[in-house]
Amino acid sequence: MDKEKRAEIIFWSIAFPGFGQFLNKKYAKGFLFVILEFIVNVQARLNLAIIPSFHGLGEAANASVNYQWIMFYPCLYLFSMYDAYRDAGGEHIRYAFIPFVVSAYAGTIGVVFSSTMEIFGKVAGVIWLPILFHLGGYLIGLIIRAIILKTVRVNPQT
């Protein structure tokens, strides 16, 4: 598929895990990701944290979530995006998985530190800090991928 189609699928996957799979006509995987997202979202009480986060109340957002469940969310979210991207033609792009993986790790670290890190004197919270860490992780992943692509010798048989 072309870049525009991969971009469309990534943006729908960002909107909701599983939507990219639906666009790829991978309906079973799409339903699986939607169900997993729903289960983790409800168990983590993620939606209860979104409104206080948007009002700058990171501590209230943190108090509303179940950390045992929300720790799953960054990896589920990024894996759903990568899976949809891969099925849309991303499997032909060398080391395309690296930015997604680094972003997933970084988002999880963002969840871990969401109750202690402050931005502009306020606790960032369990919504904003992981998002910021995801973005930073993705950029670091792009850099790591670029370094690997420059240093790895291409073997024509792989």
Protein Blocks (a to p, Z undefined) as FASTA:
>chain_A
ZZklmmmmmmmmmmpghjlmmmnopaklmmmmmmmmmmmmmmnommmmmmmmmnopaklm
mmmpcfklmmmmmmmmmmmmmmmmmmnopmmpghklmmmmmmmmmmmmmmmmmmmpcgeh
iafbjmlmmmmmmmmmmmmmmmmmmmmmmmpccdfkZZ
